[in-house]
Amino acid sequence: MPISRRALLKTGLQTGALASSVSVLPKLAAQESHEQPKLPAAFDKLKPVHDRVRPITAEEFQGRIQHAQRLMAEAKPEFAALYLTPGTGLYYYTGIRWGLSERLLALVIPRRGEPMLVCPAFEEGRLRELQRWPIEVRASAPEESASRKRPALPFTMPSTALRRRWNWPAATRSPLAAGHARAGTNSN
């Protein structure tokens, strides 16, 4: 009599579940009969923390960004901006949990001014849903870079606009803009 794979798997799973329950039940009964070891007296004074735990507010995240901006301004030499990709840094400053990907997602915190998020256009809606407060989002459509004959960046960010917006010195160029210039385009 031929047996299908489905019937074989079903029978195997049922047999395995029965065998494991037969071998586990006596062990569980034996464990329940033993007393738990006595904990140190300090554990008796502990109280549950569930009523003291509060979620991090948007104001606290914004305060963290302001603190980072103060530290950047006070540092010698001064930092122009912080560039953070998905991970603990992005979560610490925004509360956004985002997995690593081959696509660019970044938080740029300038020394002065408002932070900015950079992402692919198809991820913009999801990114906006995860924001705890409104943060500017710069998104790029995939067709922007697919139509070019040369290697392109996953987004375009005019360096002149950034220098004006964040008061960067004219000599400061982002590596992204420098890469565009080497590829034969005007980065300004």
C-alpha positions as CSV (number, residue, x, y, z in Angstrom):
1,M,0.0,0.0,0.0
2,P,1.6,3.3,-1.0
3,I,1.8,6.0,1.6
4,S,1.9,9.8,0.9
5,R,4.5,12.1,2.3
6,R,1.7,14.0,4.1
7,A,0.5,10.8,5.9
8,L,4.1,9.8,6.7
9,L,4.9,13.2,8.3
10,K,1.6,13.3,10.2
11,T,2.1,9.8,11.6
12,G,5.7,10.7,12.5
13,L,4.8,13.8,14.3
14,Q,2.0,12.1,16.3
15,T,4.4,9.3,17.3
16,G,7.1,11.8,18.2
17,A,4.7,13.9,20.3
18,L,3.5,10.8,22.2
19,A,7.0,9.5,22.8
20,S,8.2,12.9,24.1
21,S,5.2,13.3,26.4
22,V,5.8,9.9,27.9
23,S,9.4,10.6,28.6
24,V,8.9,14.2,29.9
25,L,5.9,13.7,32.2
26,P,7.7,11.6,34.9
27,K,10.5,14.2,35.0
28,L,8.1,17.1,35.5
29,A,6.4,15.2,38.3
30,A,9.8,14.6,40.0
31,Q,10.8,18.2,39.7
32,E,7.5,19.4,41.3
33,S,8.1,17.2,44.3
34,H,11.4,18.8,45.0
35,E,11.4,22.1,46.9
36,Q,12.8,25.2,45.2
37,P,16.1,26.4,46.8
38,K,15.8,29.2,49.4
39,L,16.6,32.6,48.0
40,P,18.8,35.2,49.9
41,A,16.9,37.5,52.3
42,A,17.6,40.5,50.0
43,F,15.2,39.1,47.4
44,D,12.3,39.3,49.9
45,K,12.7,43.2,49.9
46,L,12.4,43.4,46.1
47,K,9.2,44.9,44.7
48,P,7.8,44.6,41.2
49,V,9.0,47.4,38.8
50,H,6.0,47.3,36.4
51,D,4.4,50.4,38.0
52,R,7.6,52.4,37.9
53,V,8.6,51.7,34.2
54,R,7.6,54.5,31.8
55,P,8.0,54.6,28.0
56,I,10.5,57.0,26.6
57,T,8.6,60.2,25.5
58,A,9.2,62.2,22.3
59,E,10.4,65.0,24.5
60,E,13.2,62.8,25.9
61,F,14.3,61.7,22.4
62,Q,14.4,65.4,21.3
63,G,16.4,66.2,24.5
64,R,18.9,63.5,23.5
65,I,19.3,65.1,20.1
66,Q,19.8,68.6,21.7
67,H,22.4,67.2,24.1
68,A,24.3,65.6,21.2
69,Q,24.2,69.0,19.4
70,R,25.6,70.8,22.4
71,L,28.4,68.2,22.7
72,M,29.2,68.6,18.9
73,A,29.3,72.4,19.3
74,E,31.6,72.2,22.4
75,A,33.9,69.6,20.9
76,K,37.3,70.7,19.6
77,P,37.4,70.4,16.7
78,E,33.7,71.0,16.1
79,F,31.7,68.2,14.5
80,A,29.5,69.3,11.6
81,A,27.0,66.5,12.0
82,L,26.4,63.0,13.3
83,Y,25.5,60.3,10.8
84,L,23.7,57.3,12.3
85,T,22.5,54.2,10.5
86,P,20.1,51.5,11.9
87,G,21.0,50.1,15.2
88,T,21.3,51.2,18.8
89,G,22.3,54.8,17.9
90,L,19.2,55.3,15.6
91,Y,17.0,53.9,18.4
92,Y,18.6,56.0,21.1
93,Y,17.9,59.3,19.3
94,T,14.6,58.5,17.6
95,G,13.0,55.4,19.0
96,I,12.9,53.9,15.6
97,R,13.9,50.2,15.3
98,W,15.0,49.4,11.8
99,G,16.8,46.3,10.5
100,L,20.0,46.5,8.5
101,S,19.6,46.4,4.8
102,E,21.4,47.0,1.5
103,R,19.3,50.1,1.2
104,L,20.4,53.4,2.9
105,L,18.5,54.6,5.9
106,A,20.3,57.2,8.0
107,L,19.7,59.9,10.6
108,V,21.7,63.1,10.2
109,I,21.9,65.3,13.3
110,P,23.5,68.6,12.4
111,R,25.4,70.6,14.9
112,R,22.7,73.3,14.6
113,G,19.2,72.8,13.2
114,E,16.7,70.0,12.9
115,P,17.6,66.4,12.3
116,M,16.8,64.6,9.0
117,L,16.1,61.0,8.0
118,V,17.2,59.7,4.6
119,C,15.6,56.6,3.1
120,P,14.4,55.0,-0.2
121,A,11.1,56.3,-1.4
122,F,9.3,52.9,-1.1
123,E,10.2,52.9,2.7
124,E,9.1,56.5,3.4
125,G,5.6,55.6,4.5
126,R,6.8,52.9,6.9
127,L,9.5,55.2,8.3
128,R,6.9,58.0,8.9
129,E,4.7,55.5,10.8
130,L,7.6,54.7,13.2
131,Q,8.4,58.3,14.0
132,R,7.7,59.4,17.5
133,W,7.6,63.1,16.4
134,P,7.8,64.8,13.0
135,I,11.3,64.6,11.6
136,E,12.1,65.7,8.0
137,V,12.4,62.7,5.7
138,R,14.4,62.9,2.4
139,A,13.4,60.0,0.2
140,S,14.6,59.0,-3.3
141,A,12.8,57.1,-5.9
142,P,14.6,54.1,-7.5
143,E,14.0,55.4,-11.0
144,E,16.2,58.4,-10.1
145,S,19.3,56.3,-10.2
146,A,18.2,53.6,-12.6
147,S,18.1,55.9,-15.6
148,R,21.7,57.0,-15.2
149,K,24.6,55.5,-17.1
150,R,27.2,56.0,-14.3
151,P,27.1,54.7,-10.7
152,A,24.7,56.7,-8.7
153,L,24.1,57.3,-5.0
154,P,20.9,55.9,-3.5
155,F,19.7,59.5,-2.9
156,T,20.7,63.0,-3.9
157,M,21.3,65.7,-1.4
158,P,22.6,69.0,-2.8
159,S,25.7,69.9,-0.7
160,T,25.1,73.7,-1.3
161,A,21.7,73.5,0.3
162,L,23.1,71.6,3.3
163,R,25.9,74.1,3.8
164,R,23.4,77.0,3.7
165,R,20.9,75.2,6.0
166,W,23.3,74.0,8.6
167,N,25.9,76.8,8.2
168,W,28.7,74.5,7.1
169,P,31.8,76.3,5.9
170,A,32.0,76.5,2.1
171,A,35.2,74.3,2.1
172,T,33.2,71.5,3.8
173,R,32.1,68.9,1.3
174,S,30.3,65.7,2.1
175,P,31.9,62.5,0.8
176,L,28.6,61.8,-1.0
177,A,28.9,65.1,-3.0
178,A,32.6,64.4,-3.7
179,G,31.6,61.0,-5.1
180,H,29.1,62.6,-7.4
181,A,31.7,65.1,-8.6
182,R,34.0,62.3,-9.5
183,A,31.2,60.5,-11.3
184,G,31.0,63.5,-13.7
185,T,28.0,65.4,-12.3
186,N,27.6,68.8,-10.7
187,S,27.1,68.2,-7.0
188,N,26.0,71.8,-6.2
